[in-house]
Amino acid sequence: MNQTTKQAVPKPSFTPYQTLVVVILALLQFTIILDFMVLSPLGVILMKELSITPDQFGWVVSAYAFSAGISGILAAGFADKYDRKKLLVIFYIGFLIGTALCALANDFHSLLIARIVTGLFSGIVGSASMAIVTDLFPVQMRGRVMGIVQMAFGGSQVMGIPIGLLLANEQGWHFAFWLIVVFGFLLGLVIVFYMKPVTGHLQQKAEKNPLQHLAHTITTRPYLVGFLGTMLLATGGFMMMPYASAFTVNNLGIQQKALPWLYFITGICSLIIMPLIGKLSDKIDKYLIFCIGTVISMVMIGIYTHLGVISFTTLVIINVIMFSGIMSRMVPATALTSIIPQPQDRGAYMSINSSVQQVSGGIAAVLAGSIIVENPNKSLAHFDTVGYVTMVAMVIAAVIMYFVNRQIQQKTGSGTSTGLKAKPIGEALAT
């Protein structure tokens, strides 16, 4: 009886203000993820209208990731010196300016510059958002928060990408970026007027100047393990994504006009699944959920990258299961790595972690581009090789995350990464 009571105590519910913050951060991530993801399905249109080669398009995608990574590293030393809300607002304005430049681009070079500007600001916005999560929410709630915030991924597929593609077909590809700017401007007003300053970390006085703070963060051994895990997560995720739409149309025989529906259905399922993953991560064990997601992802990637011409229905089923596996890795992994840093290092850690993710993703996209070959009929050759490399990265990531999980168990003095006693899956779902 006593034990049951102890297990039930560490289950705090969201306050009204915490709920508002979660919604704001989820919508913030929605705009950032949509801005990044919408470029890939627009690839066919952009290459045609701006006379961009596939190789140039790959660099447009990677330029965003590289610039986001560089800006995160440059800002890491200062990330814990200021009110996180102010940092968020300033860089979100820069992100919206960069997105507006994307809408105004009329050739390869102007689009490339616009993506670099957008990435410079978005990298810091993302890391500041995650630092706010770690500041305002305890470990026992973080899986749920990460699950909700990362619903932005599913939301971008449900509403953003399908609407963006439909608008691109009707109004031109520029319209999709203008839509992000308008929505982001309204969200920015909500952040300015309704979010409270986030200054708790400033009470953790550090004697280090910004450069010393950066050096301390990138040389602390537990942090390095977290960065390595993030690097491998990004490597697996970014290799296939930029080329998925081309593979779907040219290899699997799916009509381009069906792509919005594919993203829409997959996104709806992601919105349903991700909160469940977050709940299971908090109730059972984050690393266990991560491992289950890794196995599912590897199996489905192996199937997906070896497909030939198939029906739309079959592809939807495969896509939903594959993305469920991927989200079952990303949600608990993000929650795990957020536990590692000390309060006074969270901003710098999250900034560098975001940078590692972006740079690794950019390298992965370039690497995939060097492996993939376009056949005369526009189909992609060696996509299965990309799948094999992705699966190897996932196995290595699982090993690294094991050590991350062990560090967290030592830090929390718990036998699991939830900070609580693990429950069977059936019992966790029931409660």
C-alpha positions as CSV (number, residue, x, y, z in Angstrom):
1,M,0.0,0.0,0.0
2,N,2.8,2.3,1.0
3,Q,4.7,1.4,-2.2
4,T,1.7,2.2,-4.3
5,T,1.4,5.6,-2.7
6,K,5.0,6.4,-3.3
7,Q,4.7,5.5,-7.0
8,A,1.7,7.7,-7.4
9,V,3.2,10.8,-5.7
10,P,5.7,11.9,-8.3
11,K,2.9,12.5,-10.9
12,P,2.5,16.3,-11.0
13,S,0.0,17.8,-13.3
14,F,0.4,20.9,-15.4
15,T,-0.5,24.3,-14.0
16,P,-2.5,26.6,-16.3
17,Y,0.7,28.6,-17.0
18,Q,2.7,25.5,-17.7
19,T,0.0,24.4,-20.1
20,L,0.3,27.8,-21.9
21,V,4.1,27.5,-22.1
22,V,3.8,24.0,-23.6
23,V,1.3,25.2,-26.2
24,I,3.6,28.1,-27.1
25,L,6.7,26.0,-27.4
26,A,4.8,23.4,-29.4
27,L,3.6,26.0,-31.9
28,L,7.1,27.5,-32.0
29,Q,8.6,24.2,-32.9
30,F,5.8,23.8,-35.4
31,T,6.9,26.9,-37.4
32,I,10.6,25.9,-37.2
33,I,10.1,22.3,-38.2
34,L,7.6,23.3,-41.0
35,D,10.1,25.9,-42.4
36,F,12.7,23.1,-42.6
37,M,10.5,20.3,-43.7
38,V,8.4,22.0,-46.3
39,L,11.5,22.6,-48.5
40,S,11.9,18.9,-49.3
41,P,8.4,18.2,-50.8
42,L,8.8,21.6,-52.6
43,G,12.0,20.3,-54.2
44,V,10.5,19.2,-57.5
45,I,8.8,22.6,-58.0
46,L,11.9,24.6,-56.9
47,M,14.3,22.7,-59.1
48,K,12.0,23.4,-62.1
49,E,11.1,27.0,-61.5
50,L,14.5,28.2,-60.3
51,S,16.6,25.9,-62.6
52,I,18.2,24.2,-59.6
53,T,20.1,20.9,-60.1
54,P,19.6,18.1,-57.6
55,D,23.1,18.7,-56.2
56,Q,22.4,22.4,-55.7
57,F,19.1,21.5,-54.0
58,G,21.0,19.3,-51.6
59,W,23.2,22.2,-50.6
60,V,20.2,24.4,-50.1
61,V,18.9,21.8,-47.6
62,S,22.3,21.4,-45.9
63,A,23.1,25.1,-45.8
64,Y,20.2,25.6,-43.3
65,A,21.5,22.8,-41.1
66,F,25.1,24.0,-41.1
67,S,24.3,27.6,-40.4
68,A,21.9,26.6,-37.5
69,G,24.7,24.4,-36.1
70,I,27.3,27.2,-36.3
71,S,25.0,29.8,-34.7
72,G,24.2,27.5,-31.8
73,I,27.9,27.0,-31.0
74,L,28.6,30.7,-31.3
75,A,25.7,31.5,-29.0
76,A,26.4,28.7,-26.4
77,G,28.7,30.8,-24.2
78,F,26.0,33.5,-23.9
79,A,22.9,31.3,-23.7
80,D,22.9,31.1,-19.9
81,K,23.7,34.8,-19.3
82,Y,20.3,36.3,-20.3
83,D,16.6,35.9,-19.8
84,R,15.6,33.0,-22.0
85,K,12.4,34.7,-23.1
86,K,14.3,37.7,-24.4
87,L,16.8,35.4,-26.2
88,L,13.8,33.5,-27.7
89,V,12.0,36.6,-29.0
90,I,15.1,38.3,-30.5
91,F,16.2,35.2,-32.5
92,Y,12.6,34.3,-33.5
93,I,12.3,37.7,-35.1
94,G,15.5,36.9,-37.1
95,F,14.1,33.5,-38.0
96,L,10.9,35.1,-39.5
97,I,13.0,37.6,-41.4
98,G,15.0,34.7,-42.9
99,T,11.8,32.9,-43.9
100,A,10.5,36.1,-45.6
101,L,13.7,36.2,-47.6
102,C,13.0,32.6,-48.7
103,A,9.6,33.8,-50.0
104,L,11.3,36.6,-51.9
105,A,14.1,34.4,-53.4
106,N,14.1,34.1,-57.2
107,D,17.2,32.0,-58.0
108,F,19.6,29.5,-56.4
109,H,21.9,32.0,-54.8
110,S,19.2,34.2,-53.2
111,L,17.5,31.0,-51.9
112,L,20.8,29.7,-50.5
113,I,21.5,33.0,-48.7
114,A,17.9,33.1,-47.3
115,R,18.3,29.5,-46.0
116,I,21.6,30.4,-44.3
117,V,20.0,33.4,-42.6
118,T,17.0,31.4,-41.5
119,G,19.2,28.6,-40.1
120,L,21.4,31.1,-38.2
121,F,18.4,32.2,-36.1
122,S,16.4,28.9,-35.9
123,G,19.2,27.0,-34.3
124,I,19.2,29.2,-31.3
125,V,15.4,29.4,-31.1
126,G,15.3,25.6,-30.9
127,S,17.9,25.3,-28.2
128,A,16.4,28.1,-26.2
129,S,13.0,26.3,-26.3
130,M,14.5,23.1,-25.0
131,A,16.3,25.0,-22.2
132,I,13.0,26.6,-21.1
133,V,11.5,23.1,-20.9
134,T,14.3,21.9,-18.6
135,D,14.0,25.1,-16.5
136,L,10.2,24.9,-16.0
137,F,9.4,21.2,-15.9
138,P,10.8,18.5,-13.5
139,V,12.2,15.2,-14.8
140,Q,9.0,13.3,-14.1
141,M,7.0,15.6,-16.5
142,R,9.6,16.0,-19.2
143,G,8.7,13.0,-21.3
144,R,5.1,14.3,-21.5
145,V,6.3,17.8,-22.4
146,M,8.7,16.6,-25.0
147,G,6.0,14.4,-26.5
148,I,3.6,17.3,-26.8
149,V,6.3,19.8,-28.0
150,Q,7.4,17.3,-30.6
151,M,3.9,16.9,-31.8
152,A,5.0,19.9,-33.9
153,F,6.5,17.3,-36.2
154,G,3.2,15.6,-36.7
155,G,1.4,18.9,-36.9
156,S,3.7,20.1,-39.7
157,Q,2.7,17.0,-41.6
158,V,-1.0,17.2,-40.8
159,M,-1.5,20.9,-41.6
160,G,1.7,22.5,-42.7
161,I,3.2,20.4,-45.4
162,P,-0.2,19.4,-47.1
163,I,-1.4,23.0,-47.0
164,G,2.0,24.2,-48.2
165,L,2.0,21.8,-51.2
166,L,-1.6,22.7,-52.1
167,L,-0.8,26.4,-51.9
168,A,2.3,25.9,-53.9
169,N,0.3,24.2,-56.7
170,E,-2.4,26.9,-56.6
171,Q,-0.5,30.1,-55.7
172,G,3.1,29.4,-56.2
173,W,5.8,28.0,-53.9
174,H,6.5,31.5,-52.3
175,F,3.1,31.4,-50.6
176,A,4.0,28.6,-48.3
177,F,6.8,30.7,-46.8
178,W,4.6,33.7,-46.4
179,L,2.1,31.6,-44.5
180,I,4.8,30.7,-42.0
181,V,5.8,34.3,-41.6
182,V,2.2,35.5,-40.8
183,F,1.6,32.6,-38.4
184,G,4.9,33.2,-36.7
185,F,4.3,36.9,-36.3
186,L,1.0,36.2,-34.5
187,L,2.7,33.6,-32.3
188,G,5.5,36.1,-31.5
189,L,3.0,38.6,-30.1
190,V,1.6,35.9,-27.8
191,I,5.2,35.1,-26.6
192,V,5.9,38.8,-25.9
193,F,2.7,39.5,-24.0
194,Y,1.9,36.3,-22.2
195,M,5.2,34.4,-21.5
196,K,6.9,35.3,-18.3
197,P,10.7,36.0,-18.1
198,V,12.7,32.8,-17.6
199,T,15.5,33.8,-15.3
200,G,15.8,31.0,-12.7
201,H,19.1,29.9,-14.2
202,L,20.6,33.3,-13.6
203,Q,20.5,32.6,-9.8
204,Q,23.1,29.9,-10.4
205,K,26.0,32.3,-10.4
206,A,28.9,31.2,-12.5
207,E,32.3,32.8,-12.4
208,K,33.1,31.8,-16.0
209,N,33.0,34.4,-18.8
210,P,31.2,33.3,-22.0
211,L,34.3,31.8,-23.7
212,Q,35.2,29.8,-20.5
213,H,31.5,28.8,-20.2
214,L,31.6,27.4,-23.8
215,A,34.9,25.6,-23.2
216,H,33.6,24.1,-19.9
217,T,30.4,22.9,-21.6
218,I,32.2,21.2,-24.6
219,T,34.8,19.6,-22.4
220,T,32.6,18.1,-19.6
221,R,32.7,14.4,-20.1
222,P,29.0,13.6,-19.3
223,Y,28.0,16.3,-21.8
224,L,30.2,14.9,-24.5
225,V,28.3,11.6,-24.2
226,G,25.0,13.4,-24.7
227,F,26.4,15.3,-27.7
228,L,27.6,12.0,-29.3
229,G,24.2,10.4,-28.9
230,T,22.5,13.4,-30.5
231,M,25.0,13.3,-33.4
232,L,24.1,9.7,-34.2
233,L,20.4,10.4,-33.8
234,A,20.6,13.2,-36.4
235,T,22.7,11.2,-38.7
236,G,20.1,8.5,-38.9
237,G,17.2,10.9,-39.3
238,F,18.6,13.3,-41.9
239,M,20.0,10.8,-44.4
240,M,16.7,9.7,-45.9
241,M,14.3,12.6,-45.3
242,P,15.4,15.1,-48.0
243,Y,15.1,12.4,-50.7
244,A,11.9,10.7,-49.5
245,S,9.5,12.6,-51.7
246,A,11.6,11.9,-54.8
247,F,11.9,8.2,-53.9
248,T,8.2,8.0,-53.3
249,V,7.3,9.5,-56.7
250,N,10.0,8.1,-58.9
251,N,10.7,4.7,-57.3
252,L,7.4,3.7,-55.7
253,G,5.2,5.0,-58.4
254,I,3.0,7.3,-56.2
255,Q,1.5,10.3,-58.0
256,Q,2.9,13.7,-56.9
257,K,-0.6,15.0,-56.2
258,A,-1.0,12.2,-53.6
259,L,2.0,13.4,-51.5
260,P,-0.1,15.9,-49.4
261,W,-2.4,13.0,-48.4
262,L,0.5,10.8,-47.5
263,Y,1.9,13.5,-45.2
264,F,-1.5,14.3,-43.9
265,I,-2.3,10.7,-42.8
266,T,1.1,10.1,-41.4
267,G,0.9,13.3,-39.5
268,I,-2.5,12.5,-38.0
269,C,-1.1,9.2,-36.7
270,S,2.0,11.0,-35.3
271,L,-0.2,13.4,-33.4
272,I,-2.0,10.5,-31.8
273,I,1.1,8.4,-31.1
274,M,3.5,11.0,-29.7
275,P,1.7,11.9,-26.5
276,L,1.3,8.2,-25.8
277,I,5.1,7.7,-26.3
278,G,5.7,10.6,-23.9
279,K,3.5,9.1,-21.3
280,L,5.1,5.7,-21.6
281,S,8.6,7.3,-21.4
282,D,7.6,8.9,-18.1
283,K,5.8,5.9,-16.7
284,I,8.1,3.0,-17.7
285,D,11.6,3.8,-18.8
286,K,12.9,6.3,-21.4
287,Y,15.7,4.1,-22.6
288,L,13.5,1.0,-22.9
289,I,11.0,3.0,-25.1
290,F,14.0,4.3,-27.1
291,C,15.2,0.7,-27.7
292,I,11.8,-0.5,-28.8
293,G,11.5,2.4,-31.2
294,T,15.0,1.6,-32.6
295,V,14.1,-1.9,-33.4
296,I,10.8,-0.9,-35.1
297,S,12.6,1.8,-37.1
298,M,15.3,-0.5,-38.3
299,V,12.9,-3.1,-39.5
300,M,10.7,-0.6,-41.3
301,I,13.6,1.2,-42.9
302,G,14.9,-2.1,-44.2
303,I,11.5,-2.8,-45.8
304,Y,10.9,0.8,-47.0
305,T,14.3,1.2,-48.8
306,H,13.8,-2.0,-50.7
307,L,10.3,-1.3,-52.0
308,G,9.3,-1.2,-55.6
309,V,6.1,0.1,-57.1
310,I,3.4,-0.3,-54.5
311,S,-0.1,0.9,-53.8
312,F,-0.8,4.1,-51.9
313,T,-2.5,2.3,-49.1
314,T,0.4,-0.1,-48.5
315,L,2.8,2.9,-48.5
316,V,0.7,4.7,-45.9
317,I,0.7,1.7,-43.6
318,I,4.5,1.3,-43.9
319,N,5.1,5.1,-43.4
320,V,2.9,5.3,-40.3
321,I,4.7,2.3,-38.6
322,M,8.1,3.6,-39.6
323,F,7.5,7.1,-38.3
324,S,6.0,5.7,-35.1
325,G,9.3,3.9,-34.6
326,I,11.3,7.1,-35.3
327,M,9.2,9.2,-32.9
328,S,9.6,6.4,-30.3
329,R,13.3,7.1,-30.5
330,M,13.3,10.9,-30.7
331,V,10.9,11.7,-27.8
332,P,12.6,9.7,-25.1
333,A,16.1,10.5,-26.4
334,T,15.4,14.2,-26.2
335,A,14.0,13.8,-22.7
336,L,17.0,11.8,-21.7
337,T,19.6,14.2,-23.0
338,S,17.8,17.2,-21.4
339,I,18.4,15.7,-17.9
340,I,22.2,15.6,-18.3
341,P,23.3,19.3,-17.8
342,Q,23.4,21.2,-14.6
343,P,21.0,24.2,-14.3
344,Q,23.7,26.8,-14.9
345,D,24.8,25.0,-18.0
346,R,21.5,24.2,-19.6
347,G,21.4,27.0,-22.1
348,A,24.9,26.3,-23.4
349,Y,24.3,22.6,-23.4
350,M,21.0,22.8,-25.3
351,S,22.6,25.3,-27.7
352,I,25.5,23.0,-28.5
353,N,23.3,20.0,-28.6
354,S,21.1,21.7,-31.1
355,S,24.2,22.6,-33.1
356,V,25.5,19.1,-33.1
357,Q,22.1,17.9,-34.3
358,Q,22.0,20.4,-37.2
359,V,25.6,20.0,-38.3
360,S,25.3,16.2,-38.2
361,G,22.1,16.4,-40.2
362,G,23.7,18.6,-42.8
363,I,26.6,16.2,-43.1
364,A,24.2,13.2,-43.3
365,A,22.3,14.9,-46.1
366,V,25.5,15.6,-48.1
367,L,26.6,12.0,-47.5
368,A,23.3,10.6,-48.7
369,G,23.6,12.8,-51.8
370,S,27.0,11.3,-52.6
371,I,25.6,7.8,-52.3
372,I,22.3,8.3,-54.2
373,V,22.5,8.3,-58.0
374,E,19.7,9.5,-60.2
375,N,18.9,7.1,-63.1
376,P,17.9,8.4,-66.5
377,N,14.2,7.7,-65.7
378,K,14.6,10.0,-62.5
379,S,14.4,7.0,-60.1
380,L,17.0,6.9,-57.3
381,A,19.6,4.2,-57.2
382,H,21.5,3.0,-54.0
383,F,18.7,4.3,-51.7
384,D,18.9,0.9,-50.0
385,T,22.6,1.7,-49.2
386,V,21.4,4.8,-47.4
387,G,19.0,2.6,-45.5
388,Y,21.9,0.3,-44.4
389,V,24.0,3.3,-43.2
390,T,21.0,4.7,-41.3
391,M,20.5,1.4,-39.5
392,V,24.2,1.1,-38.5
393,A,23.9,4.7,-37.1
394,M,20.8,3.6,-35.1
395,V,22.6,0.6,-33.5
396,I,25.6,2.8,-32.5
397,A,23.2,5.4,-31.1
398,A,21.5,2.8,-29.0
399,V,24.9,1.9,-27.4
400,I,25.7,5.6,-26.8
401,M,22.2,6.2,-25.3
402,Y,22.8,3.3,-22.9
403,F,25.7,5.2,-21.4
404,V,23.6,8.4,-21.3
405,N,20.9,6.5,-19.5
406,R,23.4,5.0,-17.0
407,Q,24.7,8.5,-16.2
408,I,21.1,9.7,-15.5
409,Q,20.4,6.8,-13.2
410,Q,23.5,7.7,-11.2
411,K,22.5,11.3,-11.1
412,T,18.9,10.7,-10.0
413,G,19.8,7.8,-7.7
414,S,17.1,5.8,-9.5
415,G,17.0,2.4,-11.2
416,T,15.3,3.9,-14.3
417,S,15.5,7.0,-16.4
418,T,12.0,8.1,-15.1
419,G,13.2,8.7,-11.6
420,L,10.5,6.3,-10.5
421,K,10.1,2.6,-10.2
422,A,9.4,1.1,-13.6
423,K,5.9,-0.2,-14.3
424,P,4.7,-2.8,-16.8
425,I,3.5,-1.3,-20.1
426,G,-0.1,-2.4,-19.5
427,E,-0.3,-0.8,-16.1
428,A,1.4,2.4,-17.3
429,L,-1.2,2.8,-20.1
430,A,-4.0,2.2,-17.7
431,T,-2.8,5.0,-15.3
